[in-house]
Amino acid sequence: MTTQNAPASSEKPRVLVVDDSRVMRKAISKFIQAEFDVAEADDGEAGWQKLTEDDQIQVVIADVLMPKLDGYALICRIRAADQTRIRDVPVIVITGAEDDDTRERAFACGANDFITKPIDSARLLTCTRTQAKLDQTARKLAHDVEAIDDKLASIDPLTQLNSRRILLQRGNEELANITGRSDEFSLIKLDIDDFKVIYGQHGDDCGDRLLVWLAKILVAQTRSEDLVARTGGGEFVIMAPTTGRLDAAIVCERLRGAISAEPFSHDSVTIPVTASIGLVTLGRDRGNSIEELLTVAEGRVASAKAAGGNRLSVSDLAEREDEDSIIVEQPDIDTALRMLQNGNPGKLEPYLADLVLTVLPLIELCNNKLSLDFEYELDVLRKKLSELK
């Protein structure tokens, strides 16, 4: 969405006068032109067209009775507009009718003020000033809010690292500038081992401080040209331009060693921390977009976790040629889900009973809280699992 800034204070606010009477348009213009830049339209349709084309119009002064599109319909169209600038523009209605029905109908359509003919020039000028000031304030507020939203969307508020949005944007820009295989590019995805367990055992405050602690380590261990982002939970990604596989692997091992070198301490709690790391390199791994490379890196993090964590993986489980030689410990639920997504259900077969037992309390909670009426099925499941065990 294009941000519409309020006009500079040195410029006159622009007012659109919509009236089918040329005499009335000129009279209104004469009353306010000392303080306002006046644009004119001779019917509602022409007024609507000018309003949509001119983003500097801050107030609309409209007659009620006009051909093609009357004042009521014009106001209704304005209030139903998709653009916030148009939808919120103040409208002053001018009419020769003084009855309450006309006034109530104008306000019901969304008019901000109502002036009857013959026009009191002083009242018109005061009213126009007030509405223009309100519009300027609204525009400035909208601009400030959008600027804050953009900043928050660009920076992770906890760690002050880049957000996933910036990683995707900058990553695809970087890839678009790569002209040949001589330009090297690597992505490093890192996930704190057992992060959910740490969070659950030690609480939100400790978990948040751990993320900040780790973010500082990542920044200290990377170059200024690298981009470090937090992409969710205990997950981080480092974009390393001009970095090939070997150099990137060295960075990964340096990061892994720095994280596990000293335990994290918070108040009286000391927590050993390790991380699983997945590395992908453009040209050596599948994927040509930042999203595709991230997907591959995610699979490699899952591979590192499935192999016990605290290690670097440069291949995922599906890519290993000698699958029977892989010794995999029982995966946690997150790793099991990733393995399913990566097309490795066969590797989960030895652990299926244990995985179901792990999620059984959650299923029971859902059954109780959501009134699913699965009591009989749960009893059968418990019996079958006990027989398997």
DOKOL-364974 format. One line per field, with one value per residue (C-alpha): residue in one letter; x, y negated, z. Coordinates in steps of 0.5 Angstrom, whole numbers. Layout:
% residues N
rest: (a, ...)
xx: (X, ...)
yy: (Y, ...)
zz: (Z, ...)
% end
This chain:
% residues 389
rest: (m, t, t, q, n, a, p, a, s, s, e, k, p, r, v, l, v, v, d, d, s, r, v, m, r, k, a, i, s, k, f, i, q, a, e, f, d, v, a, e, a, d, d, g, e, a, g, w, q, k, l, t, e, d, d, q, i, q, v, v, i, a, d, v, l, m, p, k, l, d, g, y, a, l, i, c, r, i, r, a, a, d, q, t, r, i, r, d, v, p, v, i, v, i, t, g, a, e, d, d, d, t, r, e, r, a, f, a, c, g, a, n, d, f, i, t, k, p, i, d, s, a, r, l, l, t, c, t, r, t, q, a, k, l, d, q, t, a, r, k, l, a, h, d, v, e, a, i, d, d, k, l, a, s, i, d, p, l, t, q, l, n, s, r, r, i, l, l, q, r, g, n, e, e, l, a, n, i, t, g, r, s, d, e, f, s, l, i, k, l, d, i, d, d, f, k, v, i, y, g, q, h, g, d, d, c, g, d, r, l, l, v, w, l, a, k, i, l, v, a, q, t, r, s, e, d, l, v, a, r, t, g, g, g, e, f, v, i, m, a, p, t, t, g, r, l, d, a, a, i, v, c, e, r, l, r, g, a, i, s, a, e, p, f, s, h, d, s, v, t, i, p, v, t, a, s, i, g, l, v, t, l, g, r, d, r, g, n, s, i, e, e, l, l, t, v, a, e, g, r, v, a, s, a, k, a, a, g, g, n, r, l, s, v, s, d, l, a, e, r, e, d, e, d, s, i, i, v, e, q, p, d, i, d, t, a, l, r, m, l, q, n, g, n, p, g, k, l, e, p, y, l, a, d, l, v, l, t, v, l, p, l, i, e, l, c, n, n, k, l, s, l, d, f, e, y, e, l, d, v, l, r, k, k, l, s, e, l, k)
xx: (0, 3, 3, 0, 4, 1, 3, 8, 6, 9, 3, -4, -8, -12, -20, -25, -31, -37, -43, -47, -47, -41, -43, -44, -37, -34, -37, -34, -27, -27, -29, -23, -18, -14, -12, -14, -12, -19, -20, -27, -32, -39, -42, -41, -38, -33, -32, -30, -26, -22, -21, -19, -13, -11, -8, -7, -14, -16, -23, -29, -34, -40, -47, -53, -57, -53, -54, -50, -48, -52, -48, -51, -49, -42, -41, -43, -38, -33, -34, -34, -27, -22, -16, -16, -14, -21, -25, -23, -23, -27, -34, -38, -45, -48, -55, -61, -65, -66, -70, -68, -69, -64, -59, -60, -59, -53, -50, -52, -48, -42, -42, -37, -41, -47, -48, -54, -55, -54, -47, -44, -37, -34, -37, -35, -28, -28, -31, -26, -20, -22, -23, -17, -13, -17, -15, -7, -7, -10, -5, 1, -2, -3, 4, 7, 4, 6, 13, 13, 9, 15, 20, 17, 16, 24, 27, 25, 23, 26, 33, 34, 36, 33, 26, 24, 21, 28, 32, 27, 27, 35, 36, 33, 36, 43, 41, 38, 45, 49, 51, 55, 58, 64, 59, 58, 53, 51, 45, 46, 40, 41, 36, 37, 37, 31, 29, 22, 24, 28, 23, 18, 22, 25, 20, 19, 24, 29, 28, 28, 34, 37, 35, 38, 45, 45, 43, 50, 54, 52, 53, 60, 62, 59, 62, 59, 57, 53, 46, 43, 36, 31, 26, 22, 22, 30, 31, 36, 39, 45, 46, 53, 54, 61, 62, 63, 62, 68, 69, 61, 62, 68, 63, 58, 63, 66, 58, 57, 63, 62, 55, 57, 63, 60, 53, 48, 47, 41, 40, 41, 40, 46, 44, 48, 46, 48, 45, 44, 46, 44, 48, 46, 50, 48, 50, 52, 45, 38, 34, 35, 31, 32, 25, 28, 35, 31, 27, 33, 37, 31, 31, 39, 37, 32, 38, 43, 37, 35, 43, 43, 44, 50, 53, 53, 49, 51, 46, 39, 36, 33, 40, 44, 46, 47, 41, 41, 48, 45, 44, 38, 36, 28, 26, 22, 15, 18, 23, 18, 14, 20, 22, 15, 15, 21, 18, 22, 16, 20, 25, 20, 17, 21, 19, 12, 9, 13, 11, 4, 5, 8, 2, -3, -4, -5, -10, -14, -14, -17, -22, -24, -24, -27, -32, -30, -33, -27, -27, -28, -23, -18, -19, -17, -11, -8, -9, -6, 0, 1, 1, 6, 11)
yy: (0, -7, -11, -18, -23, -30, -36, -40, -46, -51, -48, -50, -44, -42, -42, -39, -43, -39, -43, -43, -50, -54, -60, -56, -53, -60, -63, -57, -58, -65, -64, -59, -60, -65, -59, -53, -50, -49, -44, -44, -38, -40, -33, -27, -23, -28, -29, -22, -21, -27, -24, -18, -21, -26, -24, -31, -32, -33, -36, -35, -40, -37, -39, -34, -35, -34, -30, -23, -22, -26, -28, -22, -17, -20, -20, -13, -11, -15, -11, -4, -6, -1, -6, -9, -16, -16, -12, -17, -24, -29, -31, -37, -38, -44, -44, -49, -45, -46, -40, -35, -29, -32, -33, -26, -23, -26, -24, -17, -17, -19, -27, -30, -37, -40, -47, -50, -56, -62, -60, -63, -65, -65, -58, -55, -57, -55, -48, -47, -49, -44, -38, -39, -39, -32, -30, -32, -29, -22, -22, -23, -18, -13, -14, -13, -7, -4, -6, -2, 4, 4, 4, 9, 14, 13, 14, 20, 16, 20, 21, 15, 20, 19, 23, 28, 23, 19, 26, 28, 21, 20, 27, 27, 20, 23, 29, 25, 22, 28, 29, 35, 41, 37, 33, 37, 37, 41, 42, 44, 46, 47, 50, 50, 58, 59, 52, 53, 58, 52, 47, 52, 53, 46, 41, 36, 31, 36, 38, 31, 29, 36, 33, 27, 30, 34, 28, 25, 31, 31, 24, 25, 31, 28, 23, 16, 18, 24, 24, 27, 28, 31, 35, 38, 41, 43, 43, 38, 38, 34, 32, 32, 29, 31, 37, 44, 50, 51, 44, 45, 51, 48, 43, 48, 52, 45, 43, 50, 50, 43, 45, 51, 48, 45, 47, 41, 38, 35, 33, 40, 44, 47, 50, 54, 51, 55, 54, 58, 55, 56, 53, 52, 49, 46, 50, 56, 57, 57, 51, 44, 40, 38, 41, 48, 47, 46, 53, 57, 54, 55, 63, 63, 60, 65, 70, 67, 68, 75, 77, 74, 67, 62, 63, 61, 64, 63, 68, 70, 77, 78, 77, 82, 88, 93, 92, 99, 96, 90, 91, 86, 85, 85, 78, 73, 71, 65, 69, 75, 70, 67, 74, 75, 69, 70, 77, 82, 85, 92, 89, 88, 95, 98, 92, 91, 94, 90, 84, 85, 86, 79, 76, 80, 75, 69, 74, 75, 68, 66, 71, 69, 61, 62, 67, 72, 78, 82, 86, 93, 92, 89, 95, 100, 96, 96, 104, 105, 101, 105, 111, 108, 106)
zz: (0, -2, 4, 3, 7, 10, 5, 8, 12, 7, 2, 2, 4, -2, -2, -7, -8, -12, -14, -21, -20, -23, -19, -12, -14, -15, -9, -4, -7, -6, 1, 3, -3, 2, 6, 1, -6, -9, -14, -17, -20, -23, -21, -16, -22, -24, -16, -15, -21, -18, -11, -14, -18, -13, -7, -4, -3, 4, 5, 0, 0, -4, -5, -4, -11, -17, -23, -25, -18, -12, -6, -2, -7, -7, 1, 1, -5, -1, 6, 2, -2, -1, 0, 7, 4, 0, 6, 11, 7, 11, 7, 9, 6, 3, 1, 1, 5, 12, 14, 19, 14, 10, 15, 18, 12, 10, 17, 16, 9, 13, 12, 18, 18, 15, 12, 9, 4, 4, 6, 12, 10, 17, 19, 12, 13, 21, 19, 13, 17, 23, 18, 14, 21, 23, 16, 17, 24, 21, 15, 20, 25, 19, 16, 23, 24, 18, 19, 26, 23, 17, 23, 27, 21, 19, 26, 31, 37, 42, 39, 35, 29, 22, 21, 16, 12, 11, 10, 4, 1, 2, 0, -7, -8, -7, -11, -17, -17, -18, -25, -25, -22, -19, -15, -8, -3, 3, 8, 15, 19, 26, 31, 39, 41, 46, 46, 48, 53, 56, 55, 59, 65, 66, 64, 59, 62, 62, 55, 52, 55, 52, 45, 46, 49, 43, 38, 41, 40, 32, 31, 34, 30, 23, 18, 17, 10, 13, 15, 21, 22, 27, 24, 29, 36, 37, 30, 26, 19, 17, 10, 8, 1, -3, 2, -1, 2, 5, 8, 10, 14, 18, 20, 22, 26, 30, 31, 34, 38, 41, 43, 47, 50, 56, 59, 59, 66, 68, 76, 79, 73, 69, 62, 57, 50, 44, 37, 30, 24, 17, 11, 4, -2, -8, -14, -10, -7, -10, -10, -14, -9, -2, 0, -4, 0, 6, 5, 4, 10, 14, 12, 14, 21, 22, 20, 25, 31, 29, 29, 36, 36, 37, 30, 23, 17, 10, 7, 10, 11, 4, 1, 4, 0, 5, 9, 13, 16, 19, 27, 29, 36, 38, 35, 38, 35, 32, 28, 27, 23, 19, 17, 15, 11, 8, 5, 11, 14, 14, 19, 24, 24, 30, 34, 32, 39, 43, 39, 40, 47, 47, 44, 48, 54, 48, 45, 52, 53, 47, 48, 55, 53, 46, 48, 42, 45, 44, 50, 47, 42, 47, 51, 45, 43, 50, 50, 43, 45, 52, 48, 43, 49)
% end
